Amino acid sequence: QAIQAINGQTSMSAEEFTNMIFQKIDVNNDGELTLEEFINGVERDEDLMELITKSFDLSNVLKVIQSG
């Protein structure tokens, strides 16, 4: 939910978002993400890389704080 809020995405629930991430990068479909799966998955998926990068960019959060 936090990642979605930071990026202004509210079109899907947190559960739907999590399921989408797992579908994209849980290579062995065991329902768990290893660090290796996560890193490889993010590196292979341009949209996911952009989303993760934005989630670590706190400039949007600072704008909200500054605007009150």
N, CA, C and O atoms as a Tripos MOL2 file, in Angstrom:
@<TRIPOS>MOLECULE
protein
  272   271    68     0     0
PROTEIN
NO_CHARGES

@<TRIPOS>ATOM
      1 N           0.8210   -1.1890    0.0000 N.3       1 GLN1
      2 CA          0.0000    0.0000    0.0000 C.3       1 GLN1
      3 C           0.8590    1.2450    0.0000 C.2       1 GLN1
      4 O           0.5300    2.2370   -0.6500 O.2       1 GLN1
      5 N           1.9760    1.1920    0.7380 N.am      2 ALA2
      6 CA          2.8580    2.3560    0.8140 C.3       2 ALA2
      7 C           3.4760    2.6620   -0.5430 C.2       2 ALA2
      8 O           3.5440    3.8220   -0.9510 O.2       2 ALA2
      9 N           3.9250    1.6270   -1.2410 N.am      3 ILE3
     10 CA          4.5190    1.8410   -2.5630 C.3       3 ILE3
     11 C           3.4840    2.4410   -3.5020 C.2       3 ILE3
     12 O           3.7870    3.3640   -4.2590 O.2       3 ILE3
     13 N           2.2670    1.9200   -3.4550 N.am      4 GLN4
     14 CA          1.2140    2.4510   -4.3030 C.3       4 GLN4
     15 C           0.8940    3.9030   -3.9530 C.2       4 GLN4
     16 O           0.6970    4.7260   -4.8480 O.2       4 GLN4
     17 N           0.8410    4.2190   -2.6820 N.am      5 ALA5
     18 CA          0.5290    5.5830   -2.2560 C.3       5 ALA5
     19 C           1.5990    6.5610   -2.6980 C.2       5 ALA5
     20 O           1.2900    7.6570   -3.1650 O.2       5 ALA5
     21 N           2.8420    6.1740   -2.5560 N.am      6 ILE6
     22 CA          3.9520    7.0470   -2.9540 C.3       6 ILE6
     23 C           3.8940    7.3360   -4.4420 C.2       6 ILE6
     24 O           4.1810    8.4510   -4.8780 O.2       6 ILE6
     25 N           3.5230    6.3320   -5.2160 N.am      7 ASN7
     26 CA          3.4960    6.4880   -6.6660 C.3       7 ASN7
     27 C           2.1460    6.9480   -7.2000 C.2       7 ASN7
     28 O           1.9680    7.0820   -8.4110 O.2       7 ASN7
     29 N           1.2000    7.1910   -6.3060 N.am      8 GLY8
     30 CA         -0.1000    7.6790   -6.7280 C.3       8 GLY8
     31 C          -0.9420    6.6430   -7.4500 C.2       8 GLY8
     32 O          -1.8470    7.0020   -8.2030 O.2       8 GLY8
     33 N          -0.6640    5.3720   -7.2360 N.am      9 GLN9
     34 CA         -1.4250    4.3150   -7.8920 C.3       9 GLN9
     35 C          -2.4720    3.7710   -6.9370 C.2       9 GLN9
     36 O          -2.1520    3.2760   -5.8560 O.2       9 GLN9
     37 N          -3.7130    3.8690   -7.3490 N.am     10 THR10
     38 CA         -4.7910    3.3410   -6.5180 C.3      10 THR10
     39 C          -5.7440    2.4950   -7.3480 C.2      10 THR10
     40 O          -6.8480    2.1850   -6.9010 O.2      10 THR10
     41 N          -5.3270    2.1200   -8.5510 N.am     11 SER11
     42 CA         -6.2150    1.3950   -9.4510 C.3      11 SER11
     43 C          -6.3910   -0.0710   -9.0720 C.2      11 SER11
     44 O          -7.3160   -0.7230   -9.5560 O.2      11 SER11
     45 N          -5.5200   -0.5990   -8.2140 N.am     12 MET12
     46 CA         -5.6640   -1.9860   -7.7820 C.3      12 MET12
     47 C          -5.4070   -2.0850   -6.2920 C.2      12 MET12
     48 O          -4.7170   -1.2520   -5.7050 O.2      12 MET12
     49 N          -5.9740   -3.1140   -5.6960 N.am     13 SER13
     50 CA         -5.7950   -3.3100   -4.2550 C.3      13 SER13
     51 C          -4.3600   -3.7420   -3.9740 C.2      13 SER13
     52 O          -3.6320   -4.1440   -4.8810 O.2      13 SER13
     53 N          -3.9670   -3.6540   -2.7130 N.am     14 ALA14
     54 CA         -2.6200   -4.0870   -2.3270 C.3      14 ALA14
     55 C          -2.4370   -5.5700   -2.6410 C.2      14 ALA14
     56 O          -1.3570   -5.9990   -3.0460 O.2      14 ALA14
     57 N          -3.5030   -6.3480   -2.4520 N.am     15 GLU15
     58 CA         -3.4210   -7.7840   -2.7550 C.3      15 GLU15
     59 C          -3.2310   -8.0260   -4.2480 C.2      15 GLU15
     60 O          -2.4270   -8.8700   -4.6460 O.2      15 GLU15
     61 N          -3.9640   -7.2910   -5.0720 N.am     16 GLU16
     62 CA         -3.8100   -7.4190   -6.5240 C.3      16 GLU16
     63 C          -2.4090   -7.0070   -6.9550 C.2      16 GLU16
     64 O          -1.8010   -7.6450   -7.8150 O.2      16 GLU16
     65 N          -1.9030   -5.9390   -6.3530 N.am     17 PHE17
     66 CA         -0.5600   -5.4560   -6.6690 C.3      17 PHE17
     67 C           0.4810   -6.5220   -6.3100 C.2      17 PHE17
     68 O           1.3810   -6.8130   -7.0980 O.2      17 PHE17
     69 N           0.3480   -7.0950   -5.1200 N.am     18 THR18
     70 CA          1.2830   -8.1320   -4.6770 C.3      18 THR18
     71 C           1.2130   -9.3450   -5.5900 C.2      18 THR18
     72 O           2.2460   -9.9010   -5.9610 O.2      18 THR18
     73 N           0.0140   -9.7580   -5.9550 N.am     19 ASN19
     74 CA         -0.1400  -10.9010   -6.8630 C.3      19 ASN19
     75 C           0.5220  -10.6330   -8.2070 C.2      19 ASN19
     76 O           1.1540  -11.5230   -8.7770 O.2      19 ASN19
     77 N           0.3800   -9.4080   -8.7190 N.am     20 MET20
     78 CA          0.9980   -9.0390   -9.9820 C.3      20 MET20
     79 C           2.5170   -9.1500   -9.8860 C.2      20 MET20
     80 O           3.1640   -9.6560  -10.8030 O.2      20 MET20
     81 N           3.0850   -8.6790   -8.7810 N.am     21 ILE21
     82 CA          4.5310   -8.7570   -8.5870 C.3      21 ILE21
     83 C           4.9790  -10.2190   -8.5660 C.2      21 ILE21
     84 O           5.9480  -10.5860   -9.2300 O.2      21 ILE21
     85 N           4.2760  -11.0410   -7.8100 N.am     22 PHE22
     86 CA          4.6390  -12.4580   -7.7240 C.3      22 PHE22
     87 C           4.5250  -13.1430   -9.0830 C.2      22 PHE22
     88 O           5.3830  -13.9540   -9.4300 O.2      22 PHE22
     89 N           3.4860  -12.8350   -9.8590 N.am     23 GLN23
     90 CA          3.3260  -13.4340  -11.1810 C.3      23 GLN23
     91 C           4.5000  -13.0850  -12.0810 C.2      23 GLN23
     92 O           4.9390  -13.9040  -12.8890 O.2      23 GLN23
     93 N           5.0040  -11.8710  -11.9380 N.am     24 LYS24
     94 CA          6.1010  -11.4260  -12.7850 C.3      24 LYS24
     95 C           7.4420  -12.0120  -12.3820 C.2      24 LYS24
     96 O           8.2570  -12.3290  -13.2480 O.2      24 LYS24
     97 N           7.6940  -12.1650  -11.0720 N.am     25 ILE25
     98 CA          9.0740  -12.4890  -10.6750 C.3      25 ILE25
     99 C           9.2520  -13.7300   -9.8110 C.2      25 ILE25
    100 O          10.3880  -14.0720   -9.4840 O.2      25 ILE25
    101 N           8.1780  -14.4190   -9.4280 N.am     26 ASP26
    102 CA          8.3220  -15.6710   -8.6730 C.3      26 ASP26
    103 C           8.5430  -16.8040   -9.6810 C.2      26 ASP26
    104 O           7.6070  -17.5150  -10.0470 O.2      26 ASP26
    105 N           9.7910  -16.9570  -10.1200 N.am     27 VAL27
    106 CA         10.1510  -17.8430  -11.2220 C.3      27 VAL27
    107 C           9.7370  -19.2870  -10.9660 C.2      27 VAL27
    108 O           9.2170  -19.9430  -11.8680 O.2      27 VAL27
    109 N           9.9520  -19.7880   -9.7710 N.am     28 ASN28
    110 CA          9.6480  -21.1910   -9.4960 C.3      28 ASN28
    111 C           8.2370  -21.3970   -8.9410 C.2      28 ASN28
    112 O           7.8740  -22.5120   -8.5670 O.2      28 ASN28
    113 N           7.4450  -20.3320   -8.8880 N.am     29 ASN29
    114 CA          6.0370  -20.3890   -8.4690 C.3      29 ASN29
    115 C           5.8180  -21.0790   -7.1250 C.2      29 ASN29
    116 O           4.8570  -21.8280   -6.9500 O.2      29 ASN29
    117 N           6.7220  -20.8190   -6.1790 N.am     30 ASP30
    118 CA          6.5600  -21.4260   -4.8550 C.3      30 ASP30
    119 C           5.8630  -20.4930   -3.8690 C.2      30 ASP30
    120 O           5.6990  -20.8370   -2.6980 O.2      30 ASP30
    121 N           5.4530  -19.3110   -4.3370 N.am     31 GLY31
    122 CA          4.7520  -18.3640   -3.4740 C.3      31 GLY31
    123 C           5.6730  -17.5730   -2.5660 C.2      31 GLY31
    124 O           5.2110  -16.8430   -1.6890 O.2      31 GLY31
    125 N           6.9590  -17.7150   -2.7700 N.am     32 GLU32
    126 CA          7.9530  -16.9620   -1.9920 C.3      32 GLU32
    127 C           8.9540  -16.3380   -2.9470 C.2      32 GLU32
    128 O           9.2620  -16.8930   -4.0010 O.2      32 GLU32
    129 N           9.4550  -15.1770   -2.5610 N.am     33 LEU33
    130 CA         10.4780  -14.5200   -3.3630 C.3      33 LEU33
    131 C          11.8070  -14.5550   -2.6350 C.2      33 LEU33
    132 O          11.9370  -14.0490   -1.5200 O.2      33 LEU33
    133 N          12.7840  -15.1570   -3.2780 N.am     34 THR34
    134 CA         14.1340  -15.0690   -2.7410 C.3      34 THR34
    135 C          14.7070  -13.7240   -3.1640 C.2      34 THR34
    136 O          14.1780  -13.0770   -4.0670 O.2      34 THR34
    137 N          15.7610  -13.3120   -2.5290 N.am     35 LEU35
    138 CA         16.4150  -12.0660   -2.9240 C.3      35 LEU35
    139 C          16.8630  -12.1580   -4.3800 C.2      35 LEU35
    140 O          16.7360  -11.1930   -5.1340 O.2      35 LEU35
    141 N          17.3790  -13.3030   -4.7690 N.am     36 GLU36
    142 CA         17.8420  -13.4980   -6.1450 C.3      36 GLU36
    143 C          16.6850  -13.3620   -7.1410 C.2      36 GLU36
    144 O          16.8280  -12.7020   -8.1710 O.2      36 GLU36
    145 N          15.5440  -13.9830   -6.8380 N.am     37 GLU37
    146 CA         14.3800  -13.8600   -7.7130 C.3      37 GLU37
    147 C          13.9340  -12.4030   -7.8190 C.2      37 GLU37
    148 O          13.6190  -11.9140   -8.9040 O.2      37 GLU37
    149 N          13.9130  -11.7230   -6.6860 N.am     38 PHE38
    150 CA         13.4790  -10.3320   -6.6740 C.3      38 PHE38
    151 C          14.3930   -9.4660   -7.5370 C.2      38 PHE38
    152 O          13.9240   -8.7100   -8.3880 O.2      38 PHE38
    153 N          15.6910   -9.5800   -7.3130 N.am     39 ILE39
    154 CA         16.6590   -8.7650   -8.0660 C.3      39 ILE39
    155 C          16.5790   -9.0730   -9.5530 C.2      39 ILE39
    156 O          16.5030   -8.1570  -10.3730 O.2      39 ILE39
    157 N          16.5950  -10.3540   -9.9080 N.am     40 ASN40
    158 CA         16.5350  -10.7360  -11.3240 C.3      40 ASN40
    159 C          15.2190  -10.2920  -11.9610 C.2      40 ASN40
    160 O          15.2040   -9.8110  -13.0940 O.2      40 ASN40
    161 N          14.1270  -10.4540  -11.2360 N.am     41 GLY41
    162 CA         12.8260  -10.0670  -11.7610 C.3      41 GLY41
    163 C          12.7170   -8.5830  -12.0060 C.2      41 GLY41
    164 O          12.2020   -8.1560  -13.0390 O.2      41 GLY41
    165 N          13.1950   -7.7960  -11.0740 N.am     42 VAL42
    166 CA         13.1410   -6.3370  -11.2300 C.3      42 VAL42
    167 C          14.0480   -5.8900  -12.3730 C.2      42 VAL42
    168 O          13.6920   -4.9890  -13.1320 O.2      42 VAL42
    169 N          15.2110   -6.5130  -12.4970 N.am     43 GLU43
    170 CA         16.1270   -6.1460  -13.5790 C.3      43 GLU43
    171 C          15.5520   -6.4920  -14.9540 C.2      43 GLU43
    172 O          15.8440   -5.8050  -15.9320 O.2      43 GLU43
    173 N          14.7420   -7.5440  -15.0410 N.am     44 ARG44
    174 CA         14.1720   -7.9850  -16.3210 C.3      44 ARG44
    175 C          12.9250   -7.2080  -16.7190 C.2      44 ARG44
    176 O          12.5860   -7.1590  -17.9010 O.2      44 ARG44
    177 N          12.2480   -6.6110  -15.7730 N.am     45 ASP45
    178 CA         10.9670   -5.9640  -16.0460 C.3      45 ASP45
    179 C          11.1090   -4.4500  -15.9160 C.2      45 ASP45
    180 O          11.2310   -3.9150  -14.8150 O.2      45 ASP45
    181 N          11.0900   -3.7750  -17.0580 N.am     46 GLU46
    182 CA         11.3130   -2.3260  -17.0830 C.3      46 GLU46
    183 C          10.2720   -1.5580  -16.2660 C.2      46 GLU46
    184 O          10.6090   -0.6150  -15.5500 O.2      46 GLU46
    185 N           9.0070   -1.9660  -16.3770 N.am     47 ASP47
    186 CA          7.9410   -1.2790  -15.6380 C.3      47 ASP47
    187 C           8.1050   -1.4640  -14.1290 C.2      47 ASP47
    188 O           7.9180   -0.5310  -13.3480 O.2      47 ASP47
    189 N           8.4580   -2.6820  -13.7410 N.am     48 LEU48
    190 CA          8.6610   -2.9620  -12.3210 C.3      48 LEU48
    191 C           9.8770   -2.2030  -11.7910 C.2      48 LEU48
    192 O           9.8580   -1.6990  -10.6680 O.2      48 LEU48
    193 N          10.9270   -2.1260  -12.5950 N.am     49 MET49
    194 CA         12.1160   -1.3720  -12.1970 C.3      49 MET49
    195 C          11.7590    0.0920  -11.9760 C.2      49 MET49
    196 O          12.2100    0.7050  -11.0090 O.2      49 MET49
    197 N          10.9550    0.6500  -12.8640 N.am     50 GLU50
    198 CA         10.5430    2.0460  -12.7160 C.3      50 GLU50
    199 C           9.7080    2.2360  -11.4510 C.2      50 GLU50
    200 O           9.8880    3.2120  -10.7220 O.2      50 GLU50
    201 N           8.7980    1.3010  -11.1970 N.am     51 LEU51
    202 CA          7.9520    1.3770  -10.0110 C.3      51 LEU51
    203 C           8.7770    1.3100   -8.7270 C.2      51 LEU51
    204 O           8.5570    2.0910   -7.8010 O.2      51 LEU51
    205 N           9.7170    0.3830   -8.6750 N.am     52 ILE52
    206 CA         10.5650    0.2370   -7.4910 C.3      52 ILE52
    207 C          11.4460    1.4760   -7.3210 C.2      52 ILE52
    208 O          11.6360    1.9620   -6.2060 O.2      52 ILE52
    209 N          11.9730    1.9730   -8.4190 N.am     53 THR53
    210 CA         12.8130    3.1700   -8.3600 C.3      53 THR53
    211 C          12.0210    4.3530   -7.8170 C.2      53 THR53
    212 O          12.5160    5.1050   -6.9770 O.2      53 THR53
    213 N          10.7930    4.5150   -8.2980 N.am     54 LYS54
    214 CA          9.9430    5.6100   -7.8180 C.3      54 LYS54
    215 C           9.6250    5.4550   -6.3400 C.2      54 LYS54
    216 O           9.5160    6.4470   -5.6180 O.2      54 LYS54
    217 N           9.4750    4.2180   -5.8870 N.am     55 SER55
    218 CA          9.1100    4.0170   -4.4850 C.3      55 SER55
    219 C          10.2240    4.4300   -3.5440 C.2      55 SER55
    220 O           9.9720    4.7210   -2.3750 O.2      55 SER55
    221 N          11.4570    4.4590   -4.0430 N.am     56 PHE56
    222 CA         12.5740    4.9000   -3.2140 C.3      56 PHE56
    223 C          12.8740    6.3830   -3.3980 C.2      56 PHE56
    224 O          13.7150    6.9450   -2.6980 O.2      56 PHE56
    225 N          12.1830    7.0090   -4.3410 N.am     57 ASP57
    226 CA         12.3150    8.4460   -4.5640 C.3      57 ASP57
    227 C          11.2820    9.1410   -3.6820 C.2      57 ASP57
    228 O          10.0820    9.0690   -3.9490 O.2      57 ASP57
    229 N          11.7370    9.7960   -2.6620 N.am     58 LEU58
    230 CA         10.8260   10.4120   -1.6980 C.3      58 LEU58
    231 C          10.4540   11.8470   -2.0360 C.2      58 LEU58
    232 O           9.8620   12.5410   -1.2100 O.2      58 LEU58
    233 N          10.7930   12.3060   -3.2450 N.am     59 SER59
    234 CA         10.4820   13.6870   -3.6030 C.3      59 SER59
    235 C           8.9710   13.9470   -3.5830 C.2      59 SER59
    236 O           8.5390   15.0340   -3.2000 O.2      59 SER59
    237 N           8.1610   12.9530   -3.9930 N.am     60 ASN60
    238 CA          6.7010   13.1390   -3.9390 C.3      60 ASN60
    239 C           6.2230   13.2910   -2.5030 C.2      60 ASN60
    240 O           5.3330   14.0950   -2.2270 O.2      60 ASN60
    241 N           6.7990   12.5360   -1.5980 N.am     61 VAL61
    242 CA          6.4330   12.6260   -0.1880 C.3      61 VAL61
    243 C           6.7890   14.0160    0.3470 C.2      61 VAL61
    244 O           6.0050   14.6240    1.0770 O.2      61 VAL61
    245 N           7.9550   14.5070   -0.0130 N.am     62 LEU62
    246 CA          8.3820   15.8340    0.4310 C.3      62 LEU62
    247 C           7.4580   16.9150   -0.1000 C.2      62 LEU62
    248 O           7.1580   17.8740    0.6100 O.2      62 LEU62
    249 N           7.0010   16.7760   -1.3390 N.am     63 LYS63
    250 CA          6.0660   17.7550   -1.9150 C.3      63 LYS63
    251 C           4.7720   17.7990   -1.1260 C.2      63 LYS63
    252 O           4.2410   18.8760   -0.8530 O.2      63 LYS63
    253 N           4.2690   16.6420   -0.7620 N.am     64 VAL64
    254 CA          3.0320   16.5820    0.0290 C.3      64 VAL64
    255 C           3.2270   17.2250    1.3830 C.2      64 VAL64
    256 O           2.3690   17.9790    1.8410 O.2      64 VAL64
    257 N           4.3430   16.9390    2.0320 N.am     65 ILE65
    258 CA          4.6360   17.5270    3.3290 C.3      65 ILE65
    259 C           4.7540   19.0410    3.2320 C.2      65 ILE65
    260 O           4.2340   19.7680    4.0780 O.2      65 ILE65
    261 N           5.4420   19.5100    2.1950 N.am     66 GLN66
    262 CA          5.6320   20.9560    2.0350 C.3      66 GLN66
    263 C           4.3150   21.6760    1.7380 C.2      66 GLN66
    264 O           4.1170   22.8160    2.1590 O.2      66 GLN66
    265 N           3.4350   21.0180    1.0260 N.am     67 SER67
    266 CA          2.1840   21.6880    0.6670 C.3      67 SER67
    267 C           1.1540   21.6360    1.7970 C.2      67 SER67
    268 O           0.0870   22.2430    1.7070 O.2      67 SER67
    269 N           1.4910   20.9020    2.8640 N.am     68 GLY68
    270 CA          0.6220   20.8750    4.0270 C.3      68 GLY68
    271 C          -0.4170   19.8130    3.9110 C.2      68 GLY68
    272 O          -1.2390   19.6520    4.8130 O.2      68 GLY68
@<TRIPOS>BOND
     1     1     2 1
     2     2     3 1
     3     3     4 2
     4     3     5 am
     5     5     6 1
     6     6     7 1
     7     7     8 2
     8     7     9 am
     9     9    10 1
    10    10    11 1
    11    11    12 2
    12    11    13 am
    13    13    14 1
    14    14    15 1
    15    15    16 2
    16    15    17 am
    17    17    18 1
    18    18    19 1
    19    19    20 2
    20    19    21 am
    21    21    22 1
    22    22    23 1
    23    23    24 2
    24    23    25 am
    25    25    26 1
    26    26    27 1
    27    27    28 2
    28    27    29 am
    29    29    30 1
    30    30    31 1
    31    31    32 2
    32    31    33 am
    33    33    34 1
    34    34    35 1
    35    35    36 2
    36    35    37 am
    37    37    38 1
    38    38    39 1
    39    39    40 2
    40    39    41 am
    41    41    42 1
    42    42    43 1
    43    43    44 2
    44    43    45 am
    45    45    46 1
    46    46    47 1
    47    47    48 2
    48    47    49 am
    49    49    50 1
    50    50    51 1
    51    51    52 2
    52    51    53 am
    53    53    54 1
    54    54    55 1
    55    55    56 2
    56    55    57 am
    57    57    58 1
    58    58    59 1
    59    59    60 2
    60    59    61 am
    61    61    62 1
    62    62    63 1
    63    63    64 2
    64    63    65 am
    65    65    66 1
    66    66    67 1
    67    67    68 2
    68    67    69 am
    69    69    70 1
    70    70    71 1
    71    71    72 2
    72    71    73 am
    73    73    74 1
    74    74    75 1
    75    75    76 2
    76    75    77 am
    77    77    78 1
    78    78    79 1
    79    79    80 2
    80    79    81 am
    81    81    82 1
    82    82    83 1
    83    83    84 2
    84    83    85 am
    85    85    86 1
    86    86    87 1
    87    87    88 2
    88    87    89 am
    89    89    90 1
    90    90    91 1
    91    91    92 2
    92    91    93 am
    93    93    94 1
    94    94    95 1
    95    95    96 2
    96    95    97 am
    97    97    98 1
    98    98    99 1
    99    99   100 2
   100    99   101 am
   101   101   102 1
   102   102   103 1
   103   103   104 2
   104   103   105 am
   105   105   106 1
   106   106   107 1
   107   107   108 2
   108   107   109 am
   109   109   110 1
   110   110   111 1
   111   111   112 2
   112   111   113 am
   113   113   114 1
   114   114   115 1
   115   115   116 2
   116   115   117 am
   117   117   118 1
   118   118   119 1
   119   119   120 2
   120   119   121 am
   121   121   122 1
   122   122   123 1
   123   123   124 2
   124   123   125 am
   125   125   126 1
   126   126   127 1
   127   127   128 2
   128   127   129 am
   129   129   130 1
   130   130   131 1
   131   131   132 2
   132   131   133 am
   133   133   134 1
   134   134   135 1
   135   135   136 2
   136   135   137 am
   137   137   138 1
   138   138   139 1
   139   139   140 2
   140   139   141 am
   141   141   142 1
   142   142   143 1
   143   143   144 2
   144   143   145 am
   145   145   146 1
   146   146   147 1
   147   147   148 2
   148   147   149 am
   149   149   150 1
   150   150   151 1
   151   151   152 2
   152   151   153 am
   153   153   154 1
   154   154   155 1
   155   155   156 2
   156   155   157 am
   157   157   158 1
   158   158   159 1
   159   159   160 2
   160   159   161 am
   161   161   162 1
   162   162   163 1
   163   163   164 2
   164   163   165 am
   165   165   166 1
   166   166   167 1
   167   167   168 2
   168   167   169 am
   169   169   170 1
   170   170   171 1
   171   171   172 2
   172   171   173 am
   173   173   174 1
   174   174   175 1
   175   175   176 2
   176   175   177 am
   177   177   178 1
   178   178   179 1
   179   179   180 2
   180   179   181 am
   181   181   182 1
   182   182   183 1
   183   183   184 2
   184   183   185 am
   185   185   186 1
   186   186   187 1
   187   187   188 2
   188   187   189 am
   189   189   190 1
   190   190   191 1
   191   191   192 2
   192   191   193 am
   193   193   194 1
   194   194   195 1
   195   195   196 2
   196   195   197 am
   197   197   198 1
   198   198   199 1
   199   199   200 2
   200   199   201 am
   201   201   202 1
   202   202   203 1
   203   203   204 2
   204   203   205 am
   205   205   206 1
   206   206   207 1
   207   207   208 2
   208   207   209 am
   209   209   210 1
   210   210   211 1
   211   211   212 2
   212   211   213 am
   213   213   214 1
   214   214   215 1
   215   215   216 2
   216   215   217 am
   217   217   218 1
   218   218   219 1
   219   219   220 2
   220   219   221 am
   221   221   222 1
   222   222   223 1
   223   223   224 2
   224   223   225 am
   225   225   226 1
   226   226   227 1
   227   227   228 2
   228   227   229 am
   229   229   230 1
   230   230   231 1
   231   231   232 2
   232   231   233 am
   233   233   234 1
   234   234   235 1
   235   235   236 2
   236   235   237 am
   237   237   238 1
   238   238   239 1
   239   239   240 2
   240   239   241 am
   241   241   242 1
   242   242   243 1
   243   243   244 2
   244   243   245 am
   245   245   246 1
   246   246   247 1
   247   247   248 2
   248   247   249 am
   249   249   250 1
   250   250   251 1
   251   251   252 2
   252   251   253 am
   253   253   254 1
   254   254   255 1
   255   255   256 2
   256   255   257 am
   257   257   258 1
   258   258   259 1
   259   259   260 2
   260   259   261 am
   261   261   262 1
   262   262   263 1
   263   263   264 2
   264   263   265 am
   265   265   266 1
   266   266   267 1
   267   267   268 2
   268   267   269 am
   269   269   270 1
   270   270   271 1
   271   271   272 2
@<TRIPOS>SUBSTRUCTURE
     1 GLN1         2 RESIDUE 1 A GLN
     2 ALA2         6 RESIDUE 1 A ALA
     3 ILE3        10 RESIDUE 1 A ILE
     4 GLN4        14 RESIDUE 1 A GLN
     5 ALA5        18 RESIDUE 1 A ALA
     6 ILE6        22 RESIDUE 1 A ILE
     7 ASN7        26 RESIDUE 1 A ASN
     8 GLY8        30 RESIDUE 1 A GLY
     9 GLN9        34 RESIDUE 1 A GLN
    10 THR10       38 RESIDUE 1 A THR
    11 SER11       42 RESIDUE 1 A SER
    12 MET12       46 RESIDUE 1 A MET
    13 SER13       50 RESIDUE 1 A SER
    14 ALA14       54 RESIDUE 1 A ALA
    15 GLU15       58 RESIDUE 1 A GLU
    16 GLU16       62 RESIDUE 1 A GLU
    17 PHE17       66 RESIDUE 1 A PHE
    18 THR18       70 RESIDUE 1 A THR
    19 ASN19       74 RESIDUE 1 A ASN
    20 MET20       78 RESIDUE 1 A MET
    21 ILE21       82 RESIDUE 1 A ILE
    22 PHE22       86 RESIDUE 1 A PHE
    23 GLN23       90 RESIDUE 1 A GLN
    24 LYS24       94 RESIDUE 1 A LYS
    25 ILE25       98 RESIDUE 1 A ILE
    26 ASP26      102 RESIDUE 1 A ASP
    27 VAL27      106 RESIDUE 1 A VAL
    28 ASN28      110 RESIDUE 1 A ASN
    29 ASN29      114 RESIDUE 1 A ASN
    30 ASP30      118 RESIDUE 1 A ASP
    31 GLY31      122 RESIDUE 1 A GLY
    32 GLU32      126 RESIDUE 1 A GLU
    33 LEU33      130 RESIDUE 1 A LEU
    34 THR34      134 RESIDUE 1 A THR
    35 LEU35      138 RESIDUE 1 A LEU
    36 GLU36      142 RESIDUE 1 A GLU
    37 GLU37      146 RESIDUE 1 A GLU
    38 PHE38      150 RESIDUE 1 A PHE
    39 ILE39      154 RESIDUE 1 A ILE
    40 ASN40      158 RESIDUE 1 A ASN
    41 GLY41      162 RESIDUE 1 A GLY
    42 VAL42      166 RESIDUE 1 A VAL
    43 GLU43      170 RESIDUE 1 A GLU
    44 ARG44      174 RESIDUE 1 A ARG
    45 ASP45      178 RESIDUE 1 A ASP
    46 GLU46      182 RESIDUE 1 A GLU
    47 ASP47      186 RESIDUE 1 A ASP
    48 LEU48      190 RESIDUE 1 A LEU
    49 MET49      194 RESIDUE 1 A MET
    50 GLU50      198 RESIDUE 1 A GLU
    51 LEU51      202 RESIDUE 1 A LEU
    52 ILE52      206 RESIDUE 1 A ILE
    53 THR53      210 RESIDUE 1 A THR
    54 LYS54      214 RESIDUE 1 A LYS
    55 SER55      218 RESIDUE 1 A SER
    56 PHE56      222 RESIDUE 1 A PHE
    57 ASP57      226 RESIDUE 1 A ASP
    58 LEU58      230 RESIDUE 1 A LEU
    59 SER59      234 RESIDUE 1 A SER
    60 ASN60      238 RESIDUE 1 A ASN
    61 VAL61      242 RESIDUE 1 A VAL
    62 LEU62      246 RESIDUE 1 A LEU
    63 LYS63      250 RESIDUE 1 A LYS
    64 VAL64      254 RESIDUE 1 A VAL
    65 ILE65      258 RESIDUE 1 A ILE
    66 GLN66      262 RESIDUE 1 A GLN
    67 SER67      266 RESIDUE 1 A SER
    68 GLY68      270 RESIDUE 1 A GLY
